[in-house]
Amino acid sequence: METSTQEPRIGFAPDGIDLSAATRDVPHKWVVVIDRDLPAGRAANAAVSVASATMALTRGVLGQDAVDADGFVHPGLPWIGCTVLGADASQLADIRARAAVSPGVALADMPTQAQHTRVYDDYLFAISSTRASDLSYYAVSVFGPRKVVDKLVKGLTLLA
C-alpha cells in the first residue's frame, strides 16, 4: 500500500514570518482550486475542507491573533493570503497530478467521494475501492514555492 509522499509541515520558520510583507513578496504561495461547476454551498465546503487539511501540512501560515479595541480576540488568519481559483474537472486532476510530484509542495485534495458520503468510514472505503487514476476531484489546495505554484495554476482565474 502506498503511503503519503507529502513533505510534512513545510512553510515558514519563526524567523521567516514577516507580517509586514505584501503577499506578492512572500516566497511561498497558497492557492485553493475549486471545480467551477460546483454549486456555491458545495464549493464553499470543498474550499474549507482542503484549507483545513493544508493547515496540518504547513507551519507558520497563520498569523498571530488580532485583538480589537474592546479586547476581543480574533484568531489569526493566513498572513500570506490564499487565492481561490476555478477550474474544470480535467484541470483539477492535472493540477493535482503535477503538484503531487513537485518538490517542496504541500498538497491537499478533496476527491468527489467526500461529498457523496455522510460517514467518514464510508468515504475511506470509497477511496480505498477506487484506483488513483479513476479519482476525480472537487478541490485541491497547493502550498509551495511561489514560482512552482504559479506554474501549476497558470491561466486559471478567480473562482466566480
Backbone as a ProteinNet text record, in pm:
[ID]
protein_1_A
[PRIMARY]
METSTQEPRIGFAPDGIDLSAATRDVPHKWVVVIDRDLPAGRAANAAVSVASATMALTRGVLGQDAVDADGFVHPGLPWIGCTVLGADASQLADIRARAAVSPGVALADMPTQAQHTRVYDDYLFAISSTRASDLSYYAVSVFGPRKVVDKLVKGLTLLA
[TERTIARY]
84	0	88.5	53.6	131.5	106	211.5	195.9	210.5	178.8	183.7	325.8	338.3	468.3	479.2	382.7	383.4	504.7	562.1	665.3	591.1	610.5	533.3	575	476.9	495.4	594.5	572.5	654.6	597.7	676.8	627	735.1	701.8	787.2	840.3	971.6	1031.2	995.2	996.3	958	1032.2	1160.8	1234.3	1204.2	1124	1086.1	948.8	882.4	749	764.5	710.6	717.5	576.3	508.8	369.6	355.5	466.7	460.6	480.1	507.8	533.7	403.3	406.9	295.2	291.7	172.3	161.8	243.5	257.2	335.7	485.6	529.5	671.7	711.9	617	642.8	691.8	792.8	849.5	759.5	657.8	564.6	427.9	350.4	216.4	120.4	-4.5	-108.1	-227.3	-270.4	-390.9	-482.9	-611	-712.4	-784.2	-792.6	-857.3	-982.2	-1095.5	-1226	-1287.3	-1360.2	-1437.5	-1539.6	-1523.2	-1607.7	-1752.3	-1782.6	-1919.8	-1996.8	-1930.4	-1999.4	-2095	-2208.8	-2294.6	-2220.3	-2261.5	-2189.7	-2166.2	-2266.1	-2250.5	-2148.6	-2150.9	-2053.8	-1913.2	-1904.7	-1774.4	-1715.6	-1798.9	-1751.1	-1706.1	-1782	-1745.4	-1611.6	-1594	-1469.3	-1350.9	-1369.5	-1261.4	-1222	-1319.6	-1291.1	-1223.1	-1267.8	-1210.7	-1064.2	-1030.1	-889.5	-802.5	-859.8	-783.2	-750.8	-847.1	-822.6	-712	-717	-613.6	-476.6	-474.3	-348.8	-282.4	-361.5	-304	-226.3	-269.6	-198.3	-66.2	-53	66.8	169.1	131	217.5	244.1	342.1	371.8	395.8	361.9	388.7	295.6	186.3	95	-5.7	-46.1	-142	-69.5	-122.1	-66.6	-111.5	-61.2	-98.1	-242.8	-300.3	-435.3	-440.5	-554.3	-577	-669.4	-642.7	-725.3	-785.5	-918.1	-982.9	-976.3	-1022	-1012.3	-1090.3	-1185.2	-1260.7	-1201.4	-1090.6	-1022.7	-1065.9	-1153.5	-1195.8	-1089.5	-1061.3	-958.6	-1021.5	-955.4	-994.1	-879	-904.7	-795.7	-718.4	-590.7	-502.7	-551.9	-532.5	-569.1	-441.2	-451.9	-331.8	-271.6	-151.9	-88	-35.6	-20.5	27.5	-87.4	-210	-326.2	-346.1	-457	-489.9	-576.6	-532.4	-607.4	-697.8	-826.1	-921.7	-954.4	-919.2	-932.1	-1035.1	-1085.2	-1178.5	-1113.9	-1155.4	-1104.1	-1210.2	-1195.5	-1285.9	-1225.2	-1301.2	-1259.3	-1126.7	-1105	-979.2	-860.5	-881	-773	-739.3	-841	-817	-732.3	-767.8	-692.2	-547.8	-529	-394.7	-311.9	-371.8	-300.7	-261.6	-354.6	-326.9	-210.8	-214.5	-109.2	27.1	33	160.8	208.5	116.1	154.1	207.3	150.3	191.2	337.1	394.9	535	625.8	572.4	652.1	722.1	854.2	926.4	890.8	883.7	857.5	714	622.1	481.7	398	308.9	209	80.7	19.5	-99.8	-208.2	-325.8	-443.9	-551.6	-624.7	-727.4	-859	-965.7	-1096.7	-1149.2	-1134.2	-1195.8	-1348.5	-1413	-1558.5	-1632.5	-1576.1	-1642.4	-1668.2	-1589.7	-1604.6	-1741.2	-1796.6	-1926.9	-2042.8	-2011.9	-2117.6	-2133.2	-2067.3	-2080.6	-2105.7	-2176.6	-2204.8	-2135.3	-2070.8	-1999.1	-1853.8	-1761.5	-1620.8	-1568.7	-1610.7	-1569	-1614.3	-1732.1	-1780.1	-1691.6	-1647.2	-1554	-1423.4	-1369.5	-1244.8	-1260	-1374.2	-1399.2	-1409.5	-1480.1	-1496.6	-1361.5	-1275.3	-1142.9	-1058.9	-1061.2	-979.5	-1026.9	-1149.6	-1205.8	-1188.6	-1123	-1109.2	-961.5	-926.4	-788.1	-756.7	-635.1	-594.6	-625.4	-603.5	-627.1	-775.9	-862.6	-1006.8	-1068.1	-989.3	-1041.6	-1061.8	-1164.5	-1184.1	-1196	-1181.3	-1165.9	-1260.5	-1303.6	-1381.5	-1292.8	-1178.5	-1089.2	-949.9	-851.8	-715	-659.7	-575	-505.1	-357.2	-287.8	-145.1	-71.2	28.2	113.1	256.5	334.4	474	545.2	664.3	740.5	657.7	658.7	575	586.2	706.5	723.7	663.8	676.5	621.8	469.2	411.1	265.2	209.6	274.8	229.5	226.8	328.2	334.3	222.1	191.4	86	-51.6	-76.6	-211.8	-216.6	-113.8	-107.4	-233.7	-290	-405.9	-540.3	-541.2	-667.8	-710.1	-838.1	-891.3	-957.7	-983.7	-1051.2	-1184.4	-1219.2	-1348.8	-1457.9	-1552.1	-1659.9	-1784.9
-117.8	0	124.1	220.2	343.6	432.9	495.2	589.9	730.9	826.3	965.9	1006.1	1082.9	1135.2	1282.7	1332.4	1472.2	1501.3	1617.3	1663.5	1724.1	1668.8	1717.7	1858	1937.4	2067.8	2158.4	2181.7	2279	2417.1	2516.6	2652.1	2743.8	2813.2	2919.8	2888.3	2903.3	2900.2	3031.7	3034.7	3158.4	3283	3270	3387.6	3422	3338.7	3365.4	3429.1	3450.6	3511.3	3662.3	3729.2	3875.2	3929.2	3959.8	4004.7	4140.5	4209.5	4338.4	4323.5	4201.9	4179.5	4174.1	4228.8	4214.4	4069.4	4017.1	3876.2	3844.4	3937.1	3912.6	3904.3	3951.4	3949.7	3828.3	3743.4	3625.6	3512.9	3437	3334.8	3213.2	3194.7	3084.4	3139.4	3054.7	3093.5	2980.4	3019.1	2921.1	2947.8	2844.8	2854.9	2737.5	2764.7	2660.5	2667.3	2553.5	2547.1	2461	2518.8	2455.6	2424.3	2314.8	2283.1	2394.7	2470.3	2588.3	2553.1	2424.8	2384.1	2344.5	2345.7	2311.9	2423.4	2388.6	2492.3	2561	2681.5	2763.3	2691.8	2625.7	2558	2446	2367.3	2258.1	2312.9	2423.1	2485.9	2538.2	2602.1	2654	2539.1	2430.5	2313.9	2257.6	2245.9	2192.6	2282	2413.6	2507.6	2498.1	2496.7	2488.6	2355.9	2250.1	2118.1	2109.2	2150.7	2140.3	2243.9	2359.3	2458.6	2404.4	2337.2	2278.4	2173.7	2089.8	1987.7	2050.8	2163.4	2232.2	2281	2323.4	2370.2	2259.1	2133.8	2022.3	1992.4	2037.5	2009.4	2122.1	2236.3	2354.6	2410.7	2499.4	2568.8	2716.3	2799.8	2942.3	3015.7	2953.6	3015.8	3107.3	3069	3151.9	3264.2	3384.1	3498.3	3495.9	3590.4	3597.4	3643.6	3614.1	3659.2	3811.7	3865	4009.8	4041.2	4150.2	4192.4	4327.4	4335.2	4461.9	4559.9	4680.6	4788.4	4757.9	4664.6	4626.5	4505.5	4455.2	4343.2	4205.6	4200	4070	4014.7	3884.5	3819	3758	3782.1	3724.5	3634.7	3502.8	3409.2	3450.6	3417.6	3450.4	3391.2	3466.4	3425	3402.5	3338.8	3319.4	3453.5	3479.8	3608.6	3617.9	3503.2	3505.8	3513.7	3506.8	3507.3	3371.6	3358.1	3235.9	3275.5	3244.1	3274.4	3156.6	3185	3079.7	3090.6	2984.4	2981.9	2878.7	2893.8	2797.4	2720.6	2595.2	2510.1	2406.5	2345	2234.4	2105.2	1997.4	1871.4	1820	1832.5	1781.3	1866.9	1998	2085.4	2052.5	2026.5	1990.4	1864.2	1764.5	1639.3	1661.8	1744.5	1774.3	1849.9	1950.8	2028.2	1936.9	1852.5	1762.3	1668.6	1611.2	1518.3	1586.9	1706.8	1777.5	1825.1	1869.8	1915.5	1800	1682.4	1566	1528.7	1565.2	1531.6	1654.4	1766.9	1890.1	1897.1	1911.6	1917	2043.2	2026.3	2139.1	2187.8	2107.4	2146.8	2063.7	2130.3	2061.3	2057.2	1941.3	1920.6	1858.3	1918	1859.2	1854.1	1744.2	1733.4	1685.8	1708.9	1655.7	1575.6	1442.9	1360	1376	1354.6	1374.1	1286.7	1172.1	1082.5	1149.8	1250.2	1316	1382.6	1432.5	1498	1404.1	1278.5	1181.5	1078.2	1100.5	1013.2	1101.5	1047.8	1123.2	1063.5	952.5	884.9	872.7	917.5	919.8	781.4	677.8	542.3	505.4	552.6	526.7	597.4	718.8	790.8	712.6	668.2	591.7	465.6	397.5	277.3	313.1	419.5	460.5	491.7	559.7	592.3	465.6	379.9	258.5	162.5	178.7	92.5	150.4	266.8	335.9	350.2	312.7	330	479.5	516.4	657.5	722.7	649.6	706.2	728.2	668	683.8	789.3	847.4	950.5	1081	1153.2	1289.5	1378	1507.6	1598.6	1717.3	1763.3	1886.8	2004.6	1976.3	2085.2	2032.1	2117.9	2091.9	2219.1	2199.8	2309.5	2285.8	2389	2376.9	2490	2452.9	2548.1	2513.1	2614.3	2586.3	2707.8	2686.2	2797.1	2871.8	3002.6	3087.4	3050.9	3037	3008	2872.8	2774.9	2642.1	2647.6	2712.5	2720.6	2801.8	2913.2	2994.6	2912	2829.2	2746.7	2643.2	2587.4	2485.7	2541.3	2667.1	2723.8	2830.1	2835.8	2937.1	2933.5	3049.6	3061.7	3050.3	3006.9	2997.2	3135.6	3153.9	3280.4	3259.4	3369.5	3362.9	3291.5	3217	3148.5	3253.6	3243.6	3341.2	3290.6
0	0	0	-82.7	-94.3	26.4	74.3	183.5	129.4	209.1	167.6	131.7	24.5	-14.8	21.6	98.9	139.4	226.8	206.3	297.4	416	534.5	648	690.2	719	782.7	709.4	581.5	510.6	537.1	515.7	536.3	587.9	694.4	745	883.2	900.1	1033.4	1101.2	1232.7	1302.3	1252.4	1217.9	1170.9	1025.3	956.5	818.2	803.8	916.3	914.4	918.1	818.7	810.5	787.9	896.6	888.3	821.3	796.9	727.7	576.7	529.6	387	307.9	188.3	95.6	48.1	22.6	-16.1	-140.7	-232.4	-355.1	-327.7	-211.9	-178.1	-94.3	-61.8	21	-70.6	-29.4	-117.8	-141.9	-60.8	-79.3	-118.8	-185	-228	-194	-164.5	-134.8	-225.3	-295.1	-377.3	-345.9	-355.1	-349.6	-483.5	-551.1	-681.7	-667	-707	-688.7	-825	-832.4	-952.4	-972.9	-1079.8	-1102.2	-1133.4	-1156.1	-1183.2	-1057.5	-942.8	-817.7	-777.6	-718.7	-660.4	-544.9	-511.8	-412.8	-280.2	-228.2	-98.8	-103.2	-208.6	-222.1	-247.5	-322.7	-347.2	-217.2	-135.3	-6.1	83.5	85.5	164.8	117.9	-12.8	-67.3	-30.6	-41.8	-9.6	137.5	225.2	369.1	402.6	339.8	369.5	330.3	208.5	167.6	239.7	274.2	351.2	490	551	683.3	676.6	574.7	559.7	535.6	464.4	436.2	565.9	662.1	788.7	859	843.1	905	834.8	710.6	631.9	634.1	687.8	681.1	819.9	825.2	951.5	921.1	1015.9	1003.3	908.4	868.2	772.4	842.6	961.5	1034.1	1108.1	1094.7	1167	1311.6	1386	1527.3	1541.5	1656.4	1684.9	1681.6	1642	1642.9	1759.7	1826.7	1939.6	1905.1	1911.9	1878.2	1994.3	1970.9	2069.5	2197.2	2190.8	2310.6	2380.7	2329.1	2391.8	2344.7	2245.7	2194.4	2099.1	2113.4	2033.6	1908	1796.5	1668	1623.8	1610.7	1579.5	1454.8	1455.4	1344	1212.8	1107.7	971.9	891.7	775.3	693.7	652.6	699.2	672.2	528.9	462.6	324.3	225.1	274.1	186.4	122.1	54.7	-16.6	-134.6	-253.5	-373.9	-406.2	-432.4	-465.3	-613.7	-686.9	-831.7	-874.4	-996	-1051.6	-1165.2	-1180.7	-1287.9	-1322.2	-1438.1	-1469	-1414.3	-1421.5	-1360	-1415.1	-1544.9	-1600.9	-1557.3	-1547.5	-1499.1	-1353.6	-1271.6	-1131.3	-1122.2	-1199.3	-1197.3	-1242.2	-1343.5	-1393.5	-1289.9	-1227.6	-1124.7	-1009.5	-967.7	-857.1	-892.1	-1012.1	-1053.9	-1059.1	-1113.7	-1123.2	-986.9	-901.5	-767.2	-683	-701.9	-622.7	-643.6	-757.7	-785.3	-784	-739.9	-732.2	-597.6	-598	-470.6	-391.3	-260.3	-171.7	-171.4	-222.6	-232.4	-135.9	-64	17.4	-63.6	-69.8	-150	-64.1	-66.6	-3.8	-111	-117	-219.7	-160.5	-236.5	-200	-317.9	-310.7	-412.9	-407.5	-520.1	-526.9	-426.5	-392.6	-297.1	-162.9	-128.6	1.3	16.8	-92.8	-82.7	-115.6	-137.3	-167.9	-57.9	53.9	170.2	291.8	387	510.3	632.3	613.2	720.7	675.5	759.2	718.5	683.3	756	721.7	579.9	539.2	403	300.3	333	245.9	232.1	344.9	341.5	256.8	270.7	191.1	43.4	11.4	-128.8	-192.9	-120.1	-174.1	-187.9	-87	-93.5	-201.8	-247.8	-351.7	-492	-501.7	-629.3	-663.6	-784.2	-828.9	-836.6	-807.8	-809.6	-943.3	-1051.1	-1184.5	-1213.5	-1134.4	-1153.5	-1061.9	-972.9	-883.7	-960.3	-922.3	-971.1	-847.3	-866.9	-753.1	-762.7	-644.9	-635.4	-597.1	-533.6	-493.1	-466.2	-488	-445.7	-382.1	-284.9	-219.8	-240.1	-287.8	-317.5	-246.8	-167.8	-97.6	-131.1	-170.8	-200.2	-254.3	-309.3	-365.7	-470.9	-462.7	-548.4	-696.6	-748.1	-890.9	-929.1	-842.3	-869	-871	-770.9	-762.3	-879.1	-911.2	-1025.1	-1153.6	-1174.2	-1295.1	-1295.6	-1179.6	-1170.1	-1205.4	-1170.3	-1187.8	-1296.3	-1379.2	-1484.9	-1572.5	-1594.8	-1680.8	-1611.3	-1485.6	-1412.8	-1363.5	-1344.9	-1295.1	-1159.7	-1093.3	-964.3	-977.2	-874.4	-873.2	-871.5	-963.3	-971	-905
[MASK]
++++++++++++++++++++++++++++++++++++++++++++++++++++++++++++++++++++++++++++++++++++++++++++++++++++++++++++++++++++++++++++++++++++++++++++++++++++++++++++++++

